[in-house]
Amino acid sequence: MRAVRWLCVLLVSVVVGMPAAVQAGVIVESSRVVFAAGAREQSLLLANSESYPILVQVWIDDGKPEGTPETAEAPVMPLPAIFRLEPGEKKNLRLLNTAGAAQPRDRESLYWLNVYAVPPRDAKLPPGASSLTVAIRLQLKVFFRPKLAVPVDARLDRLRFSMQGQGEHALNIENPTPYFVTLSRLKISGGGGEQQLAGGMIAPFSAMKVAVDDGIEGVRSVDYAIIDDDGNEIALHSAPE
């Protein structure tokens, strides 16, 4: 699974004794959800891969790490919002579109699905022992995709690459499409060798700059990979303009 954010929250019970650590294990079938034009509902399969039950809470917001269910504002309602997953159990999470026609019509919109998983306290610990529980919060992308004249595959071959100079040695990546583009891999080659660069997500009709080592001159080629709707990498090749 790619392009999933993982945030860890420590829930500590401070009592005299040795701490024990438990990690929640929730498997999500996809790293993203796409609401195409007119779609009223999507579903996402969640599974408990551990041998103990897990309490799960879900909400959708703008993706900020400090976000909580109480502060969440998004045009999607997850059902159920709180539930328990028994060992090995699978459950379909329903995502209801409550936005209607309120989203932009000329480009995609992005929200984040938060899956907060908390395991139980270890029942084998003696009374009075300290317990350290690691709660895992996954963040997955939720895209609203209106009906657009530009096909979705256009994001694969319409990125424009150019080198920036005049005191700032960087690769500029322009996304002229109405779709979000997630770069999972990025490598440039030229005089002085090659360099692996940090990827990232580029919003519709925007650009991203990536710093390049001073020793890399005369960049001739760019090899990169884009994550598609199914979470797969599509390997591509281009050259700076």
C-alpha positions in Angstrom: 0.0 0.0 0.0 1.4 3.4 -1.0 0.9 7.0 -0.1 -0.6 6.3 3.3 0.3 8.5 6.2 1.0 6.8 9.5 0.8 8.7 12.8 1.5 7.1 16.2 -0.1 8.2 19.4 1.1 6.9 22.8 -1.6 6.2 25.3 0.2 5.7 28.7 -1.1 4.5 32.0 1.5 5.6 34.5 1.5 3.0 37.3 4.5 1.4 39.0 5.8 -1.6 37.0 7.3 -2.5 33.7 5.7 -1.2 30.5 4.4 -3.5 27.8 3.8 -2.3 24.2 0.9 -3.3 21.9 0.5 -2.1 18.3 -2.9 -2.0 16.6 -2.9 -3.8 13.2 -5.7 -2.6 10.8 -5.3 -3.5 7.1 -7.1 -1.2 4.6 -7.7 -2.5 1.1 -6.7 0.7 -0.7 -4.6 3.8 -0.2 -7.2 6.1 -1.7 -10.9 6.6 -2.4 -12.2 8.4 -5.5 -15.7 9.9 -5.7 -16.4 10.2 -9.4 -19.0 12.7 -10.7 -22.4 11.8 -9.3 -21.2 9.1 -7.0 -23.2 9.1 -3.7 -21.4 6.4 -1.8 -18.1 4.5 -1.8 -17.0 1.6 0.4 -13.7 0.6 1.9 -12.8 -2.8 3.4 -11.0 -2.8 6.7 -9.6 -5.9 8.4 -8.0 -6.8 11.8 -4.8 -8.7 11.2 -4.1 -9.2 14.9 -5.0 -11.8 17.5 -6.8 -9.3 19.7 -9.8 -7.0 19.2 -9.2 -3.4 18.0 -11.4 -0.3 18.6 -11.6 1.8 15.4 -12.7 5.4 15.0 -12.9 7.1 11.6 -13.4 10.6 10.4 -12.6 12.8 7.3 -10.9 16.2 7.4 -8.3 18.4 5.7 -5.4 16.1 6.8 -3.7 18.2 9.4 -2.0 16.0 12.0 -3.7 17.8 14.9 -7.2 17.2 13.5 -9.8 15.4 15.6 -13.3 14.1 15.0 -14.7 17.1 16.8 -13.0 19.6 14.5 -13.5 17.6 11.3 -15.2 19.4 8.4 -15.6 17.4 5.1 -18.4 16.6 2.6 -18.2 12.9 3.4 -19.8 11.0 6.3 -18.2 7.7 7.3 -20.5 4.9 8.6 -20.0 3.5 11.2 -17.8 6.2 12.8 -16.8 4.0 15.7 -16.7 0.2 15.8 -14.9 -2.8 17.1 -13.0 -5.3 14.9 -12.6 -8.8 16.4 -9.5 -10.8 15.5 -9.5 -11.6 11.8 -12.8 -9.7 11.2 -13.4 -7.7 8.1 -15.8 -4.8 7.8 -17.0 -2.6 5.0 -16.8 1.1 5.9 -19.4 3.2 4.0 -18.5 6.7 2.9 -21.5 8.9 2.0 -21.1 11.9 -0.2 -22.9 14.8 1.5 -21.4 17.6 -0.7 -23.9 17.6 -3.6 -22.7 20.1 -6.2 -20.7 22.2 -3.6 -17.2 21.0 -4.8 -15.2 22.8 -7.5 -16.2 21.7 -11.0 -12.9 22.5 -12.8 -10.6 20.3 -10.7 -10.3 17.6 -8.2 -10.7 18.3 -4.4 -8.8 16.4 -1.7 -9.7 15.3 1.8 -8.2 12.8 4.2 -9.8 9.7 5.7 -8.4 9.1 9.3 -8.5 5.6 10.7 -7.6 5.6 14.4 -7.0 2.1 15.8 -6.6 1.4 19.5 -5.8 -2.1 20.8 -6.8 -3.3 24.3 -4.7 -3.3 27.3 -2.7 -6.6 27.7 -4.9 -8.8 29.9 -1.8 -10.8 30.9 -0.2 -7.9 32.7 -0.4 -8.2 36.5 -2.5 -5.8 38.4 -0.8 -2.5 39.0 1.6 -3.0 36.0 2.3 -0.1 33.7 0.9 -0.4 30.2 2.0 1.4 27.0 -0.4 1.2 24.2 0.5 2.4 20.7 -2.5 3.7 18.8 -2.1 3.9 15.1 -3.7 6.6 13.0 -3.7 6.0 9.2 -4.5 8.8 6.8 -5.8 7.9 3.3 -6.6 10.3 0.4 -10.2 10.9 -0.6 -10.6 12.6 -4.0 -13.7 14.3 -5.3 -13.5 14.1 -9.1 -16.0 16.1 -11.1 -16.8 15.4 -14.8 -13.8 17.0 -16.6 -13.0 17.4 -20.2 -9.4 16.3 -19.7 -9.0 12.5 -19.3 -7.6 11.3 -16.0 -4.7 9.6 -17.9 -3.5 13.0 -19.0 -1.7 13.4 -15.6 0.7 10.6 -16.7 2.3 12.4 -19.7 1.5 16.1 -19.2 3.9 17.0 -16.4 6.4 19.6 -17.4 10.0 19.5 -16.1 12.4 22.4 -16.2 15.7 23.2 -14.4 15.8 26.4 -12.4 19.1 28.4 -12.2 20.2 31.9 -11.2 21.2 31.0 -7.6 18.5 28.3 -7.1 19.5 24.9 -8.4 16.2 23.0 -8.5 14.0 20.9 -10.7 10.6 22.6 -11.3 7.7 20.2 -11.9 4.5 21.7 -13.3 1.1 20.0 -13.3 -1.1 21.6 -15.9 -4.0 19.1 -15.4 -7.1 19.3 -13.1 -5.9 16.2 -11.2 -3.7 15.7 -8.2 -0.5 13.9 -9.1 1.5 11.8 -6.5 5.1 11.2 -7.4 6.4 8.1 -5.6 9.9 8.0 -7.3 11.9 10.7 -9.0 15.4 10.6 -10.5 17.4 12.9 -12.7 20.4 12.1 -14.8 22.9 14.4 -16.5 26.4 15.7 -16.3 28.0 14.7 -13.0 25.9 11.6 -12.5 22.3 11.0 -11.3 20.4 11.9 -8.2 17.3 10.5 -6.5 15.0 13.3 -5.5 12.1 13.4 -3.0 8.7 12.9 -4.5 5.4 14.4 -3.3 2.0 15.4 -4.3 1.3 18.2 -6.8 -2.1 19.9 -6.7 -4.1 20.7 -9.9 -2.8 23.6 -11.9 0.2 24.1 -9.6 3.9 23.3 -9.5 6.6 21.9 -7.1 10.3 22.7 -6.8 12.8 20.0 -5.7 16.3 21.0 -4.7 19.1 19.5 -6.9 22.8 19.0 -5.9 25.2 21.5 -7.3 27.2 18.8 -8.8 24.4 17.7 -11.2 24.7 19.8 -14.3 23.1 19.5 -17.8 20.2 17.3 -16.7 19.1 15.3 -19.7 16.4 12.9 -18.4 13.9 12.5 -15.6 12.7 9.1 -14.5 9.6 9.1 -12.2 6.6 7.1 -11.1 3.0 8.2 -10.5 0.5 6.5 -8.2 -2.7 5.6 -10.1 -6.2 5.3 -8.7 -5.6 1.7 -7.6 -2.4 2.6 -5.7 -0.1 1.1 -8.3 3.1 2.8 -9.5 3.3 3.8 -13.2 6.9 4.2 -14.3 7.5 7.1 -16.8 10.3 9.0 -18.5 10.7 12.5 -19.6 13.3 15.3 -20.3 13.5 18.8 -19.0 12.3 21.5 -21.3 
